[in-house]
Amino acid sequence: MHLLRARLSLHKLPKWETTVRRLAPLAGTVRGPNAVPLRSGQARSFSQQPSPTTLLLGRSPLPFQAHPPTLSRRPSRISPYSTTVTTPPSPTQEPTIHPVFEPTTCTYQYVVADPATQTAVIIDPVLDYDQCTRTVTTSTADSLIALVRGQGYCVSHVLETHAHADHLTAAFYLQRRFAELQEGARPKVGIGKRIGKAQQLFAGRYGVGKAEYEGVFDVLWEDDEVFKVGELRAKVLHLPGHTEDHVGYWIGDNVFCGDSLFHPSLGSARCDFPGGNPHALYRSAKKLLSLEDHVRIWTGHDYPVEGKRAPAPWSTVADHKEKNVHLRHGISEEEFVAMRMGRDRRLAAPRLIHESLQVNIRAGHVPKELRVPVQVQAPLLL
């Protein structure tokens, strides 16, 4: 049986023999707010160009002695419930959007700003993790800081779409750094209200104590909740399917959909994680594709074939309805579910699944030890 293949293996995780990957004291392993300088033109926003801007990030070799992270104990805020789904959060105002592509995990991160107030949010930021050396570094997150500082933005929120299984979130690191840089204006880390179920599930799998994950998120968004980014109105959309807790963020004529829809040539995200459901993903996709044709869907990942196209952060609703290989017009729910389940059975587990889940249920607080399960044949067990 392949290691961590599909849903069954994840549920058997506690039965496996376990090794502990020691990250050593974090003061020695987390490196860098030495930001990689952005080349000329890299920090230009979507609103400044006719085509999307993609930042391909390098790695900073400059070391940095980081303070060991301490867990936040501030209680999470449960926000008021609202029910409006189809009404746009703002009919006229449009944000400035900086898509930032991280090539190692093929993740799109976003800096989204209100041009009137220079208030910004950061969506799905990435910590760098070298699986061979077991080292966490911050050059990708530091490049986001450099972009924000270069544009003169003040970050109000760091937003997560879900508990990612393919990269480590930089949410806590960015929160702490911006609290220092913004003279105490500490960004809030927000995620959908169902994260608690994922935290409990994976805490049990990896032996994470409640004190390490309870209250680590500042805001637990309700479905369809509206909040402000400066003068812009943003709305939280529940988009289950890839995971049960998954949300998207609708700002102006833009939806940041996380791991729901990919580039039309790639289709959709997998649904074989605990809480994943292809029926739910189909309905979430149809919710997105019911928006007006010009609305841009900004994806959480892109996996372009080398030499054929560059990474692309967004496609319009019309693009998806016409060209999405999994969800274009005419594909029924039954056809989609059969296709999605067949594909998911053949997919290997994400390379960083164990490290990612343990860090991400802690909102980016990196522990000194990460537990990595190992499958051992019976004759080899001591």
C-alpha positions as CSV (number, residue, x, y, z in Angstrom):
1,M,0.0,0.0,0.0
2,H,1.3,3.4,-0.9
3,L,2.2,5.7,2.0
4,L,-0.8,8.0,2.8
5,R,-2.7,7.2,-0.3
6,A,-6.2,8.6,-0.3
7,R,-8.5,8.9,2.7
8,L,-8.1,5.4,4.3
9,S,-4.4,5.8,5.1
10,L,-5.0,9.2,6.8
11,H,-7.5,7.7,9.1
12,K,-5.1,4.9,10.0
13,L,-2.4,7.3,10.9
14,P,-2.3,6.7,14.7
15,K,-1.6,3.0,14.1
16,W,1.7,3.6,12.3
17,E,5.1,3.7,13.8
18,T,6.2,7.3,14.2
19,T,9.5,9.1,13.9
20,V,9.9,12.6,15.2
21,R,11.6,15.2,13.0
22,R,13.5,17.5,15.2
23,L,13.6,21.0,13.9
24,A,16.1,22.0,16.6
25,P,15.5,25.2,18.6
26,L,13.8,27.6,16.3
27,A,16.2,30.4,17.0
28,G,18.7,28.4,14.9
29,T,16.4,27.2,12.1
30,V,14.1,30.0,11.2
31,R,15.9,32.4,9.0
32,G,15.4,35.6,7.3
33,P,13.5,38.8,7.4
34,N,16.2,39.8,4.9
35,A,13.8,40.3,2.1
36,V,14.8,39.3,-1.4
37,P,14.9,42.6,-3.4
38,L,12.2,42.6,-6.1
39,R,13.4,43.2,-9.6
40,S,12.2,46.2,-11.4
41,G,8.5,45.9,-12.2
42,Q,7.9,42.9,-10.1
43,A,5.8,44.6,-7.5
44,R,3.4,46.1,-10.0
45,S,-0.2,45.2,-9.3
46,F,-2.8,43.7,-11.4
47,S,-4.6,47.0,-11.7
48,Q,-1.5,48.5,-13.2
49,Q,-1.1,46.1,-16.1
50,P,-3.3,44.6,-18.8
51,S,-2.2,41.0,-17.8
52,P,-1.7,39.4,-14.4
53,T,1.6,39.9,-12.7
54,T,3.4,36.9,-11.3
55,L,6.3,37.1,-8.9
56,L,8.7,34.1,-9.1
57,L,10.5,34.1,-5.8
58,G,14.0,33.1,-5.1
59,R,15.6,32.0,-1.9
60,S,17.5,34.4,0.4
61,P,20.8,32.9,1.7
62,L,21.0,35.5,4.5
63,P,20.6,34.1,8.0
64,F,18.4,35.6,10.7
65,Q,18.1,34.7,14.3
66,A,14.4,34.5,14.9
67,H,12.7,34.8,18.2
68,P,11.2,31.4,19.2
69,P,7.4,31.6,18.5
70,T,5.0,31.7,21.4
71,L,1.4,30.7,21.1
72,S,-1.2,33.4,21.1
73,R,-3.8,32.9,23.9
74,R,-6.2,35.5,22.7
75,P,-9.7,34.1,22.3
76,S,-11.1,33.7,18.8
77,R,-14.0,36.0,17.8
78,I,-17.1,34.3,16.5
79,S,-18.6,36.7,14.1
80,P,-22.3,37.5,13.4
81,Y,-24.1,35.3,10.9
82,S,-25.3,36.6,7.6
83,T,-27.2,34.8,4.9
84,T,-26.7,36.8,1.7
85,V,-24.7,34.8,-0.9
86,T,-25.5,36.2,-4.4
87,T,-25.2,40.0,-3.7
88,P,-21.7,41.3,-4.5
89,P,-19.8,42.7,-1.4
90,S,-19.3,46.0,-3.3
91,P,-20.7,47.0,-6.7
92,T,-18.2,49.7,-7.6
93,Q,-15.0,49.6,-5.6
94,E,-12.1,47.4,-6.9
95,P,-9.0,46.3,-5.1
96,T,-5.4,46.4,-6.2
97,I,-4.2,42.8,-6.4
98,H,-0.6,41.5,-6.3
99,P,-0.5,37.8,-7.1
100,V,2.7,36.2,-5.8
101,F,3.6,32.7,-7.1
102,E,5.7,30.4,-4.9
103,P,7.2,27.8,-7.3
104,T,8.3,25.1,-4.9
105,T,4.7,24.3,-3.7
106,C,3.1,26.0,-6.8
107,T,1.1,28.2,-4.4
108,Y,-0.5,31.5,-5.3
109,Q,-0.3,34.0,-2.4
110,Y,-2.1,37.4,-2.7
111,V,-1.7,40.9,-1.4
112,V,-5.0,42.6,-1.9
113,A,-5.3,46.3,-1.1
114,D,-7.8,49.1,-0.9
115,P,-6.3,51.9,-3.1
116,A,-8.2,54.6,-1.2
117,T,-6.8,53.8,2.3
118,Q,-3.7,51.6,1.5
119,T,-5.1,48.9,3.8
120,A,-4.3,45.4,2.7
121,V,-4.9,41.7,3.4
122,I,-2.6,38.8,2.6
123,I,-4.2,35.6,1.5
124,D,-2.6,32.1,2.0
125,P,1.1,33.0,2.6
126,V,3.8,30.4,2.5
127,L,6.7,29.5,4.9
128,D,9.6,27.8,3.2
129,Y,10.4,24.3,4.3
130,D,13.3,22.1,3.2
131,Q,12.2,18.5,3.8
132,C,15.8,17.2,3.4
133,T,17.4,19.5,6.0
134,R,14.2,19.9,8.0
135,T,14.7,23.6,8.0
136,V,12.0,26.3,8.1
137,T,13.0,29.6,6.5
138,T,11.1,32.8,5.7
139,S,12.4,34.2,2.4
140,T,9.0,33.9,0.6
141,A,7.2,35.6,3.5
142,D,9.9,38.2,3.6
143,S,9.3,39.0,-0.1
144,L,5.6,39.6,0.8
145,I,6.8,42.0,3.5
146,A,9.0,43.8,1.0
147,L,6.1,44.1,-1.4
148,V,3.8,45.5,1.3
149,R,6.4,47.9,2.6
150,G,7.3,49.1,-0.9
151,Q,3.7,49.9,-1.7
152,G,3.1,51.7,1.6
153,Y,0.3,49.3,2.7
154,C,-0.9,48.6,6.2
155,V,-1.9,44.9,6.7
156,S,-5.2,44.5,8.6
157,H,-5.6,40.7,8.1
158,V,-3.8,37.5,7.1
159,L,-6.5,35.3,5.6
160,E,-6.4,31.5,5.3
161,T,-8.8,29.7,2.9
162,H,-8.4,26.3,4.8
163,A,-5.9,24.1,6.6
164,H,-3.5,23.4,3.8
165,A,-1.9,20.0,3.3
166,D,0.8,21.0,0.8
167,H,2.6,24.0,2.4
168,L,3.2,25.6,5.7
169,T,1.4,28.8,6.4
170,A,3.4,32.0,7.2
171,A,0.4,33.5,9.0
172,F,1.9,33.8,12.5
173,Y,5.3,34.9,11.2
174,L,3.7,37.7,9.2
175,Q,1.4,38.7,12.0
176,R,4.3,39.1,14.4
177,R,6.5,40.9,11.9
178,F,3.8,43.4,10.8
179,A,2.9,44.0,14.5
180,E,6.5,45.2,14.8
181,L,6.7,47.1,11.6
182,Q,3.3,48.8,11.9
183,E,3.9,50.2,15.4
184,G,1.6,47.8,17.2
185,A,-1.1,47.5,14.5
186,R,-1.2,43.8,14.7
187,P,-3.0,42.0,11.8
188,K,-5.7,39.5,12.7
189,V,-5.4,36.0,11.3
190,G,-8.8,34.8,10.0
191,I,-10.1,31.5,8.7
192,G,-13.5,29.8,8.3
193,K,-15.5,28.9,11.5
194,R,-15.2,25.1,10.8
195,I,-11.5,25.0,11.3
196,G,-12.1,23.6,14.8
197,K,-13.2,20.3,13.5
198,A,-10.0,20.0,11.4
199,Q,-7.9,21.0,14.3
200,Q,-9.4,18.4,16.6
201,L,-9.0,15.7,13.9
202,F,-5.4,16.3,13.0
203,A,-4.4,17.1,16.6
204,G,-5.5,13.6,17.4
205,R,-3.6,12.2,14.5
206,Y,-0.3,13.9,15.4
207,G,-0.6,14.2,19.2
208,V,-1.0,18.0,19.4
209,G,-2.3,19.3,22.7
210,K,-5.3,21.6,22.9
211,A,-3.2,24.4,24.3
212,E,-1.2,24.5,21.0
213,Y,-4.2,25.1,18.7
214,E,-7.1,26.5,20.6
215,G,-7.5,30.2,20.2
216,V,-4.6,30.6,17.7
217,F,-6.9,32.2,15.1
218,D,-8.1,35.7,15.9
219,V,-11.2,35.6,13.7
220,L,-13.5,32.6,12.8
221,W,-15.5,33.8,9.9
222,E,-19.2,32.9,9.5
223,D,-20.6,31.8,6.2
224,D,-21.3,34.9,4.0
225,E,-19.9,37.3,6.7
226,V,-19.0,40.7,5.3
227,F,-15.9,42.6,6.7
228,K,-13.9,45.7,5.6
229,V,-10.6,46.0,3.9
230,G,-10.1,49.7,4.3
231,E,-13.2,51.1,2.5
232,L,-13.7,47.9,0.5
233,R,-16.3,45.3,1.5
234,A,-15.2,41.7,1.5
235,K,-17.5,38.6,1.8
236,V,-16.6,35.2,3.1
237,L,-18.0,32.3,0.9
238,H,-18.1,28.8,2.3
239,L,-16.7,26.6,-0.5
240,P,-16.6,23.0,0.9
241,G,-15.4,20.1,-1.2
242,H,-11.6,20.0,-1.1
243,T,-12.0,20.2,2.7
244,E,-15.0,20.8,4.9
245,D,-13.7,24.0,6.4
246,H,-12.7,25.7,3.0
247,V,-13.8,29.3,2.4
248,G,-13.1,31.9,-0.3
249,Y,-13.0,35.7,-0.2
250,W,-15.0,37.9,-2.5
251,I,-13.7,41.4,-2.9
252,G,-15.0,43.6,-5.7
253,D,-15.3,41.5,-8.8
254,N,-12.8,39.0,-7.6
255,V,-13.1,35.8,-5.7
256,F,-10.0,34.2,-4.1
257,C,-11.2,30.6,-4.2
258,G,-8.2,28.7,-2.6
259,D,-8.2,25.0,-3.6
260,S,-11.6,24.9,-5.3
261,L,-11.0,25.8,-9.0
262,F,-7.7,25.6,-10.7
263,H,-6.7,26.9,-14.2
264,P,-9.4,25.8,-16.7
265,S,-7.0,23.4,-18.3
266,L,-6.5,21.7,-14.9
267,G,-10.1,21.7,-13.6
268,S,-10.6,21.3,-9.9
269,A,-8.9,20.3,-6.6
270,R,-8.8,16.9,-5.1
271,C,-11.5,15.8,-2.6
272,D,-10.0,12.8,-0.8
273,F,-8.8,14.4,2.4
274,P,-10.9,13.9,5.6
275,G,-14.0,16.0,5.2
276,G,-13.5,16.3,1.4
277,N,-16.6,15.6,-0.7
278,P,-16.8,15.7,-4.5
279,H,-20.5,16.4,-4.4
280,A,-19.8,19.4,-2.2
281,L,-17.0,20.6,-4.5
282,Y,-19.3,20.4,-7.5
283,R,-21.9,22.6,-5.8
284,S,-19.2,25.0,-4.6
285,A,-17.9,25.3,-8.1
286,K,-21.4,26.0,-9.4
287,K,-21.8,28.7,-6.8
288,L,-18.7,30.3,-8.2
289,L,-19.8,29.9,-11.8
290,S,-23.2,31.4,-11.0
291,L,-21.5,34.8,-10.6
292,E,-21.3,37.3,-13.4
293,D,-19.2,36.2,-16.4
294,H,-16.6,39.0,-15.9
295,V,-15.8,38.1,-12.2
296,R,-12.3,36.9,-11.8
297,I,-11.6,33.6,-10.0
298,W,-8.1,33.7,-8.4
299,T,-6.8,30.2,-7.7
300,G,-4.7,28.9,-4.8
301,H,-2.4,26.9,-7.0
302,D,-1.3,26.4,-10.6
303,Y,0.7,23.6,-12.1
304,P,1.6,24.6,-15.7
305,V,3.4,22.2,-18.0
306,E,6.9,23.6,-18.5
307,G,7.3,25.3,-21.8
308,K,3.6,25.4,-22.6
309,R,2.4,28.4,-20.5
310,A,3.4,30.5,-17.5
311,P,1.6,30.3,-14.2
312,A,-1.7,32.1,-14.3
313,P,-3.4,33.4,-11.2
314,W,-6.9,34.0,-12.5
315,S,-9.5,33.1,-15.0
316,T,-13.0,34.6,-15.5
317,V,-16.2,32.9,-14.7
318,A,-16.9,32.9,-18.4
319,D,-13.5,31.1,-19.0
320,H,-14.4,28.4,-16.6
321,K,-17.9,27.9,-17.9
322,E,-16.6,27.5,-21.4
323,K,-13.2,25.7,-20.9
324,N,-12.9,24.1,-17.4
325,V,-12.1,20.5,-18.2
326,H,-13.9,19.3,-15.1
327,L,-16.8,21.8,-14.7
328,R,-17.6,23.4,-18.0
329,H,-21.2,23.8,-19.1
330,G,-22.9,20.4,-19.7
331,I,-20.9,18.3,-17.2
332,S,-23.4,16.9,-14.7
333,E,-22.8,16.3,-11.0
334,E,-22.7,12.6,-11.4
335,E,-20.1,12.8,-14.2
336,F,-18.0,15.2,-12.1
337,V,-18.1,13.0,-9.0
338,A,-17.2,9.8,-11.0
339,M,-14.3,11.6,-12.6
340,R,-13.1,13.3,-9.4
341,M,-13.2,10.0,-7.4
342,G,-11.4,8.1,-10.1
343,R,-8.6,10.7,-10.3
344,D,-8.3,11.0,-6.5
345,R,-7.7,7.2,-6.2
346,R,-4.6,7.6,-8.3
347,L,-3.1,10.6,-6.6
348,A,-0.2,10.4,-4.2
349,A,-0.3,12.2,-0.9
350,P,1.1,15.8,-0.9
351,R,4.8,15.8,-0.2
352,L,4.6,18.0,2.9
353,I,1.2,16.8,4.2
354,H,2.5,15.8,7.7
355,E,4.5,18.9,8.3
356,S,1.9,21.2,6.8
357,L,-1.1,20.0,8.8
358,Q,0.8,20.1,12.1
359,V,1.8,23.7,11.5
360,N,-1.4,24.9,9.9
361,I,-3.8,23.8,12.6
362,R,-1.6,26.0,14.8
363,A,-2.1,29.0,12.5
364,G,1.6,28.9,11.5
365,H,3.2,28.5,15.0
366,V,6.0,26.1,14.3
367,P,6.7,23.6,17.1
368,K,10.2,22.3,17.9
369,E,9.2,18.8,16.9
370,L,7.1,17.6,14.0
371,R,5.8,14.0,13.9
372,V,6.1,12.2,10.6
373,P,4.5,8.7,10.4
374,V,6.4,5.9,8.8
375,Q,4.9,2.8,7.3
376,V,6.9,-0.2,8.5
377,Q,6.4,-3.8,7.4
378,A,5.7,-6.2,10.3
379,P,8.9,-8.3,10.1
380,L,11.0,-5.1,10.6
381,L,9.2,-4.0,13.8
382,L,11.2,-4.3,17.0
